[in-house]
Amino acid sequence: MNILFICSGNICRSPAAKALLQNHLPRSAGDKVKVDSAGTLGIEGQPAPDALITLFAEKEIGLFQHRSKGVTDELVEAADLVLGMAPEHLKYLMNQFPGIEKKLDLLGHYGRPEPYARKHIIQDPYGGSIQEYKQAVDRIEQEVARITPILLKQRSD
């Protein structure tokens, strides 16, 4: 199973989701679950902000090697599931990659039965305070912890 996380710049939210899911997956998932991230803005080569790197270091997760990249045909084609952080990411992906709808959802909505709602959006902390980064990371971690069992079950089905 290949999972692709999408945000705007691939600087904060999607690399955080990627790193957190990789950390949450059991070792037995190994090569069976691949995780990647990209951004809709096509920003290339930017590192994660220092605040994010610091928060991840406290979790003993290295994010210092991350460099942003834009979403490509190859990434979307390889993905079994594409999870955006906000509705604008889904809209962009549907416009740029027709036919992607069946493998597309919001991270905050995936696996939930209720319709999309504002509460499913994960706000962008970029340029904000350390508290805003922490809130975003905590929210992403909650969502990743929630979806990990769903992903593992799908992988085994």
N, C-alpha and C positions, 0 to 999 in steps of 0.2 A: 504494500500500500504506500502510495506517495502522497504526502500532504504538503500543500503550499499555503503559507500565510501571506496575506497581502495587506499593506497599509499604504500611506501616501509616499513617503520618502524612503522606506526600508531602513530607517535610522533608529526608530524607537520600538514601536508596537510589534511589527511583524518579526524582527529579530528576537525580541523578548519572548514572543510566543514560541518561536522555533526552539530557542535555548531551553525554555521551560518544559516544552513537550519532550524534547530529547532527554531532559533530566528526569521526567516523570515516567517515561517508558521503562518497563522492566528489561533487564539485560537479555532475556529470552526473546524479546522483540527484535533485537539485533539488526540484521540486514533486511528483515521483513517489513520494517516500517522506515521509510525515508522521509525526512522533513527538510523543507527549504523555505525561504522567504524572499520577497521581492516587493518593489514599490511601483505605484502607478505613475509617479512623476519622472521616472527614468533617471534618477540621481545615481551616479556611479562613483564608487570608491570612497564614500564618506564613512568615517567611523561612527560608532555609537557615542552619544554624549557621555562626558565624564560622570555625570550623575547616575546614568544607567549602568555604566561599567562598575561604579562603586556599589550600587545596590546589588548587582549580581555577584560581585566579589564577596559580599557578606553572605550570600547563599552558596558560596564556593562554586560558582559557575562562571567560567571565563567568557567574557563578551568582548574582550579587548581586540581580538583578531577580526571581528566583524567589519565588513565593508559593504556599503549599500550597493544594490543593483536594481535595475528596472525589470519589470515583468516582460517576459518574451514568449513567443509562440512555443518554443521548446519547453519552457517551464510549465506552461499551461497544458500542453499536450501530454507531458509526462505525469501530471498530477491526476490522482484519483479523486481528490477532494481539495477544493480551494476555499479557504476561509478568510474573509475580509474583516476589517475592524469596524467599518461604518458603511452605510448604504451607498455613499458615493463611490466606494471601491467596487461594490457589486455592479453598479451602473456602468462604471468605466469598463470593467471586464466584459460585461455583456455586449457593450458597444464595440470593443476592440476584438473580441474573440467570440463571434456568433456560435451558438450551439453549446456554450459552456454552462448553461443554466442548471443542468442536472447535477453538476458536481460543485456547485457554488452555494455558499451560505455565509452568514455572519458567524464569527467565533462565538459571540454571545447568544446566538440563537440556535446553533447547531444542536440537534438532538432534542430540542424542546418542541412540544406539541402546539403551543400557542402561536398566534400570528406575530409577525415582526412588531416590535415596539421600540420606542426610544430607549428603553432600559437596556436593550441589546447592543447599543453602541458603546465602543470603548474609546474614550476621549484621548486625543493626542496630547501628550505632555511636553512635546518638543518646545524648548525655550522657556519652560515654566520652572517653578520652584522644585526643590528636591522633594517636597511633599506631594506635588502633582505627579512627579515620576513614581514615587512610592505608591500612590493611589492607583496609577495605571498598572504598575507591575503586580500589585496585589490583586487587582481585578483580573488581569490576564492569567495569573496563576490560579485563581479560583476557577476560571473557565476551563483552563487546561486540565486541572484536576478533575473537573466534572466530565469532560469529554474523553479522557484517556480510557476509561472502561468501555465506553461506546465504541471507540476506535479499535480496541483490542478484540472486542466481540465481533465486530464486522470483519476484521482480518481473519479470524478463525472460522467464520461462516463459509 
